Amino acid sequence: MLIVPLLLAAAAAQETVEESIGRLIVLNKAEASASLLELSTGEERVRLPVGVGPHEVAVSPDGRWAVVANYGTQVPGSSLTVLDLLEERAARTIELGAAARPHGLLYEPDGEHVWVTAEQRKSLLRVRVSDGVTVQEIATPQPIGHMVTRAPYDHIFVSHIGGGGITPVRPTSDGWKAGAFLPTGGGAEGLAMDGRGDALWVGNRADDTLTVINPSNMKILATLPAEGFPIRLQFTTDGYTVLVSCAQAGVLRFYNARNMQEDGPPVDFGAQVKAGRTEGRLLDEFGDSPTPIGIVHPTGSRRAYVALANADRIAEVDLGSRTVLRWLKAGKEPDGMAWYPGF
């Protein structure tokens, strides 16, 4: 009588291993480190030193390099750490000088430059990774320019927590220029762009809403409820679903990208794992919530990975069954993440 259940369990375990390919970079915000996780085994390969308060990370198109934004804690950070993913070491530090509080990161398709928001300077920097030179700085005057994303046609968008909206940045004959600011809602932070560049989703964390924008003309298409502090958004690679982590509620929500409605019940991480109470955490405002933040969905995978900052876990979520398959361990207060194929 046990044969069939055992076979099903073994098949499910095998499917999990086969689907869990490549490696994950996890930034441990409260301990100034980055963990490289082998997804086939769930084990940490190595833990690398980075700057204080690492928040976001971007991987080069060839998967060789990663750049980490060292946001700082009480003292503002003003540097980037370049990681060599082949040799698994911290390769060098890029100093940004007066451009303090670097946060959102985006690698250009050329693999030579990154875009990074500089919150205190109210600007967006284009930095050449090889020598650390800031080749252009674009003023984005609204306060707390936090996250950055791009459309396939080379338009870039910055979210502003303080300003509550989005600034578009576009290439011109005289270089990149910021366009008119578009208000979306209180605490605008998380961004997700669909693969065709037809829709930009914004998480307004203070208003518990999502705003959907046509990025080509900056027209608002819809405003949707998203209770519980929506902080990060991620399209699935098929373009059908938007994943939304809600830090206060402790859940991962699912939205149908076509009809722009919430699609089924969320994954409730708070019902499965509790927040830690150790000293030295940077986030202490969400009570017992495990505080889901960073989301990664590897291209073509049926898995998504969600960093639970106050539970020191990474949840591996099956997008078909919408259940947690594994709990991965990194360091203290995981937040920003990125996937790369490995070597």
Summary of the structure (lengths in Angstrom):
residues: 343
radius of gyration: 19.1
end to end distance: 43.3
largest distance: 73.1
contacts: 1241
relative contact order: 0.13
helix: 6%
strand: 51%
